[in-house]
Amino acid sequence: MTAPPPRLLASALGSRPRIAIIAPSWGGIGLLPARAARALAALRTLGAEPVLMPHAASPADAARPWVSAGARQRAADLHAAFADPGIDAVLCAIGGDHAAQMLPWIDMCLIAASPKPLCGYSDATVLLHAIHRETGLICFYGPTLLPQFGEIDGPDADVVEHLCRMIAHGDTAPGDIPDIDWQADEPRERSDAEHRPRRRRPAEPRRVLRPGRAIGRLMPACLPSLRHLIGTPWQPRLTGTLLALDVPGEGYDIRRIDADLTHLVNAGVLAEIAALVLGRSDGWPPADVDRFDRIALELTAPTEIPVLAGIACSHASPMLTLPIGALAELDGLRLRVLEPVVAGRADGWRGGGG
């Protein structure tokens, strides 16, 4: 196995960033125009200028209506965003299930030559981790355009503040990942159809499933999307890392989690990590949350690594931001990032207008 590239930091965002919007998988911008309009307006209100890349809002690919465009076209949008010196950051529009189609077409040297903060979650896992593996760029597992910025009442302040802490404060370690005390209590589709903000409920608590302390590179990923990388040239280097797993909500249940975690065991992944962190579940009954905890403990029992559950970086809103590849520490209930994840300005974009 080749040695990993040196850690590569993008520049922190200034006060009026231009943010390119790409659609690595599903073409949600064109199919959800009202939510897309709200999300773009919200970014402008927050002091950013969103720039839609050519295929981000294009009609669905005729051969594959489940993606925004062909794989080479989606890769071209990514290249154009990184190559443009007027673009400060790159934000995924939404997830899906087919970003892996882009991987053979990505020019990693182009990206490494012009590093920028790249943020997304869910299916963006494959894009973020492939780029991090090949270039060393610290990417960000965090909010996307449509789900987080397109809410009827605007993006949640916790989401915006934490994203800014990650990508707009250079030369400073972000520190603790906060424990947010609420989460959304219903699907976005329901509240959107009724033209109202989503209901909230008290959050699933953060909980220590197996105590302990570990220091290693933080590697957040969506569990089913991580499977797309196992056994490929872009498989993340996970030895000694803090693996933080996000699990989707609707359409993904405890049975699939059991199967996907078992696959990680059989692939040797859970035997090489230093700690396991689990994101909050999205709309599950308490019995399934308990099953998830017990399955995680059972499958990590051979190594007895620390396991922490209930982190607010998952499909369950609010979606906080975790850096991929940054040195971090897990100690009981505490998860914190120990080193800077962007370089340059000490105090940039605050997520405010002006």
N, C-alpha and C positions, 0 to 999 in steps of 0.2 A: 504494500500500500504506500502511495506517495505521501510525503510529509505535508502537513497542512500549511497553507499559505500564511504569512504573517497577518495579524489582526489589522483590519483596514477600517478607519473611521471616516464617515462622511462629515461634511461641515454642518455645524448647528444652523438652524434656520434663523434668518433675520426677521425683522418686524413685519415685513410685507412679502411673504414667500409666494412664489408661483409654484403651484402643485399640479403635476401632471396626473391625469386620471387614466388608468389602463383597466381593461377587462380581460384578465388572463384566462377566464373560463366562461361563465354564463353571461349572456348579454342583457343583464337586468336593466340597464339605463334606458334602453329603447322600449322595454316591456313595462316599466314602472315609471311613466313620465312624471306623474305628480310627485312621487317620492324623490325622483331624481332632481326635479326643479327645486324642491325644498332643500335638498342636500347641497346643491350648488350655491343656493342663496345663503345657506347657513355658513358655508366656508367664506363667502365674501363678507358676511357680517362679522366673522371672526378675524378679519383682516388679511385673509389669503386670497389669491387669485387662482381659481381652478382652471386648468387647461385640459380640455377633453382631447385625448389622442385620437387619430383618425378613425380607428375601428372600435373605440370604446362604446360608442352609441350606434354602431352600424346594425342593420338588420341581421338576424341570425343567419349563420352559414347555411346555405341551401341543403348541403349534404348532411350537415349535423346541426339541426335547429337548437340543440342544447348548448351551443357555444356562440360567442359573439362574432367570431370570424375564423378563418383558417388559422392553423397553428403558425405558419410563417407570417401572416399578417399581425397576429397578436405579438409575436416576437419582434416584428418591425416596430410596433408601437413602443415596446419596452426599450428597444435600441434608440429610437428617436428621443424618448424622454431623457435617457441618460446622456445622449450625445449633445443635447441642446444646452448651451451654457446659461440660457435664461431660465431654465427649470431648476428649482431648488430641492424638490422632493417628489417622490412618486407614491401615489396612493391607489390601491386596488379598489375597483368599484364594488365588488361583491365576490362571493365564493362561487361554488359550483362543484364540478368533479373532474375537470379535464385540463387543468393547467399543465399536467405532465406532458401533454402533447407538444408543448412549446420547447421542452428542454433540449432536444437535439439541435434546435435552430438558434439557440442563444449564443451570442458572441460575448463570452465571459471577459475577454481582454478589453473590449469596449467598455464594459461596466466597471472593471477595475481601474480603468484610466480616468474615469469621471465619477467617483463614488458619491452617492446621494442617499439620504434616508429613503428606504423602501418599506412600506407598511401594508399589511393585510393579515387576514386570518382564514381559518377553515381551509379550503382547497389551495389557497395561496401558500400553505405550508410547503408544497413541493417546489415552488418558485423560490421562496425565501431561503430554504435550506440548500437547494442546489447552488444558488448564487453565493451563499456564505461558504459552502464547502470549496467552491472553485476559486473564489476571489479573496476570502477572509473578511468580506464586508459585513459589519454588524448590521443586520436587518432587524425589522421590528414586527413582532407578532402582536397586532393591535387592530384598532377600528378600521372599517372600510367606509366608502362613501355612502352607499344606500342604507345599510342597516343602522349605523350610528348617527350619521349626519342628517339623515332624511326623516327623523322623527317629527311628528306633527308639532310638538312643543319645542323642537330644536334639540341639538345634541346635549346630552347631560353634562353638567359642569365637571363632574368627577372624571368623565372620559376625556374631555378636552384638556383639563389641567394636567392629567397624568401623561397624555400624549405630548404636551408641550414640555413637561419636565424631562421626557426622554429625548426629544429630537431638537430642542431649542435652547438647551443649557449646556454648552460645550465645556470641556475640561473639568467637569464636576461629576462625581459619581451620583447617580440618581437616588441611591439609598433604599429605604424600605418600600416594598410593594404594599400599599395601604389595604386595609380590610374594610371594604365598603359594606354598610349595614342594610342595604336594600337590594332587591333585584326585581326585574319585571315579572309580572304574574300572568301574562297572556301573550299569544302570538301577535306580531306586528300586523298581520293581515286582518285580524279582528278589529283592532283599534283604528287602522286606516279606513276600513269599510264603514266604520261608525264616526269617522272624522273627529277623533278625540285622542288625547294622550293615553299611553298605555298605563294600566293599573300596576301598582307596585305592592310588594309584600316584604316582610322581614326576610333578610337573606339567609340562605343556607349557611350555617356557621363554619368558620375555619376550624379544622380539627386535626390533631396529631394522631395519626393511625399507628405509627411506630416512632417512638422518640429517637432523637439522635441529632448529630450535627455533621454537616458536609459542606465542603467548598469545592466548586468546580464550575465549568462553563454552563451557563443556563441555556437550555435547548427547548423552547416551547414549540409545540406542534399539535395539530389536530390528529387524533388517533387514526381514523380511517385513511386520512391523506398521507400520514407517515408510512402506511403500508405500501403506498404507490412507489416509495423510494427504496424500500428494502430489497436488496439484491440487484440494484441498478448501479451504474457508475456514479450516481449522485447521492448514494446512501450517506446520511450524516455520520460523522465520526462522533460516537457517543460514549466512548470509554471515559470513565471518570466524570461524567457530566451530571448536572441536575436536570433530569428529563421532566418537563412540565406538559402534561397531556390535557388537551381540551377535547371534550366529546360533544358532538352535535346534539340537537334536541329532536325536533319532530322528524320521524322516519328513521331514527337511530336509537335502538333500545338496548337494554341490559344484555340481551342474548348476543347481539353483535359486539358489544364491548368485551364480553367474555371470549368470543372468538378472536377478536383483534388483539387483545392482550395476550392470549395464548400464542398467537402468531409471533408476537415480539419475544415471548419466551423461547419458542422453537428456533427463532432466528438468532438467539443469543444476546438480544438487546438488553433485556432486563438483568442479565447476569453481569453486564459490564458497566452499568451506570452507578453513580455514587449516591443518588437519592431520587425519589419519585415524588412529583407534585401533581395533584389532580385539580382541575378546574371545577367550578360549580356545575351542577346539573341544571338542565333547562326544562322545567316543568315536570320533572319526574315525581312519582309518589314516594313518600318516605321509605317504603319498603325497598324500592329499587336503589335509592341512595345508600341504604344499608347494605344491599347486595354488592353494590359497586365497591364499597369500602372493604368488605370481606374478600371479594375476588382479588383486589389489589394486594391485600395482605397475604393471601394464600400464594399468589404467583411470585411475590418477592421474598417469601419465607426462606428460600435457600441462602440468600445473601444477607438477610436481615438489615437491609438498608433503611434509612429514615424515609417515612412516607407522610406527607402532609396533604390534606384534602380541603376543598372549599375556597380555592383562590379565585378572585374575581377577574380572571382573564380567560373567558370561555364564551361559548355561544349564548350563555345566560347573561343578559345585560345587567349591570354595566360592563363594558368591555375595556379593561385596562390594557396597558401596553407593556410587553416584555421584550427585551433585546435578545436576539439570537446570537450566542457566542460570547457574551460578556461574563466575566468572572462574577460569581454570586455565592451567597452563603445561605444555607438553610439551617436553622437552629430552633427546634421546637415549632412554635407558631409563626416564627419570624422568617421571612424571605426578603433578602436585600441584595441589591446590585452594588458591587464593591469597586467598580472602576468606571471612568467616563465611557459613554457609548457614542458620543459625537464630539467633534473637535472644533475649536475656534471660539466663537463668541460666547461670553459667559452668561449673557442674558438676552435672548432673542425673542422669537415669536411667543406671545403670551395668550394667543387665542382670543384676542379682543379686536374690536374695530379701530378705525382711526385712519 
